[in-house]
Amino acid sequence: MAETTGRVLPVYLVADESVSMTPVVDELNAGLQSLHDALLREPLAAAKVRFSIIGFSEDVIVHSALSDLRNESALPQLSVRAGTAYGVAFSLLVDRIPADVRALKREGFAVHRPAVFFLSDGQPTDPGEWEPVYAELTDRERTPTAPNIIACGIGEARAETILHVATRPEFAFVATPGVEVGFAIAEFCTALTRSVIRSGQAVGGDTAELVVERPDSFRMAVDVV
Amino acid sequence: MSFDWAPPLIGATGPELPARAPQTQPYRPDTVLDGWATDGFAVRAASVRGPGHRASDVPRQDDFALATADGSVIAVVADGVSNAPLSHLGATMVCRTVVDYLLRADDTVDWHDLLRCAGWALVEYAGRQLGEPDPQRAEALLASTVVVALVRPDGPGRAVAHLVRVGDSAAWRLRDGTWEPLLTDPADPQDELLPDGVAALPRVPTEVDPVAVTLVAGDVLVLATDGFAEPLGHGTGDLGRLFGDGLTTPPAMTRLAWMLDFAGGAWDDDRTVLAVWPVPPELP
């Protein structure tokens, strides 16, 4: 292993571009612009993030491949097309994420587990097809670089579908009925920005036990630090 | 007399940002230094707030502590977990609790009990703030890694060090400019990705086996947090050469702090280095 040159977090925004997104696509584009502006104001955080924008409908389009946003003058614009096929988006990620991680490691980076921010406003139009692809993407045995998926549902997206897509229940967000969809998009973009900028370490550890009882030999060494 | 105070540059030039005042009580300085000598050892240590925390109101979350008793040196380095908001206090409490425990310990140290006590210090401190002990809340607020070395004399100019750790803080024997890692990494080097989280107190491994290492004159025992260990890598790059040369003999304390304030690349974490030299009696 060569010297590492730093840590990076690969982030993929996977956005629904179905026709029903038409009323909110401008707000989504504006949210991405503010994410870009926020990262340019935080160069130390931006140095640790690589960002890709992917849109899906009945097919999938890579609007921007994984890149350092400090080097991009503007972000691509999302648009709308027909269909909401989740499977094509997950299938693309199955190929792309391992290749991207390999490329970053060749450049000498140590790579955090990738994060996918998934946004949809509708039910999948490919039921029965997307689930096996999703299973392959998120199975850490088959896909060692399996991402954490943060899923956000707005409009017609059902809570149980969004919960299925999110890799942990606390990674699932569904807009409250009655809430303006544009508002939900703004919230999503704010959460995305915050997560990308604060990609700090998580507390964890599976082989260690929490100390839950006071050891007999314990003595408080300091009252005030 | 002139000296270029620009920090040493490791790798590519990174963004240069002014340091902002940390938003915390009690007072937490940017940099702490220490160093002294006993009949058998010399020690130096520095802990420096990283560029990322300087740019964003966050205090230095690393800390260290040093002590000597019965001719031995007690050395502790801790790194507060970044998403635990009071982990800088956690790091300090862990360091001081470990020193207090080892100053009271017999010749035979119960290393598991030592780490449990260091973890309990966090639970008890959080309990005082919250009204009752709550290990989960203590972890969320105060979690900290730790690496401990107890270095005992073993004849003139020789020593034996016993080391334990929780988390990704690291230790090496620096011999003739070569960095020999003393604690094996819990992460599989074949892994494609960084581990999802870091082990930290108040979690304690179920099994704690200290690593024993012999030091002879010319060797340096080095403890450090990941803010130094990651850019160091295998020690064959610029940072390894800078510190390999700079720690050949105990440097001026301010020189250690200057080296540790290295800039460059995406290295923005707090960094702490603590070094122990066995000193033969004929040397001053």
Interface residues (C-beta under 8 A of the other chain):
Chain A: M1 A2 E3 T4 T5 G6 R7 V8 E42 P43 L44 A45 A47 K48 P98 V101 K105 A110 V111 H112 R113 P144 T145 R198 G200 Q201 A202 V203 G204 G205 T207 A208 E209 L210 V211 V212 R214 P215 S217 F218 R219 M220 A221 V222 V224 V225
Chain B: G11 A12 G14 P15 L17 P26 P51 G52 A55 S56 V81 S82 N83 A84 L89 T92 M93 R96 T97 V99 D100 Y101 R104 D110 D113 R116 C117 G119 W120 A121 V123 E124 Y125 P133 P135 Q136 E139 A140 A143 V166 G167 P186 P189 D191 E192 L193 L194 P195 D196 G197 V198 A199 A200 L201 P202 R203 V204 P205 T206 E230 P231 G233 H234 T236 G237 G265 A266 W267 D268
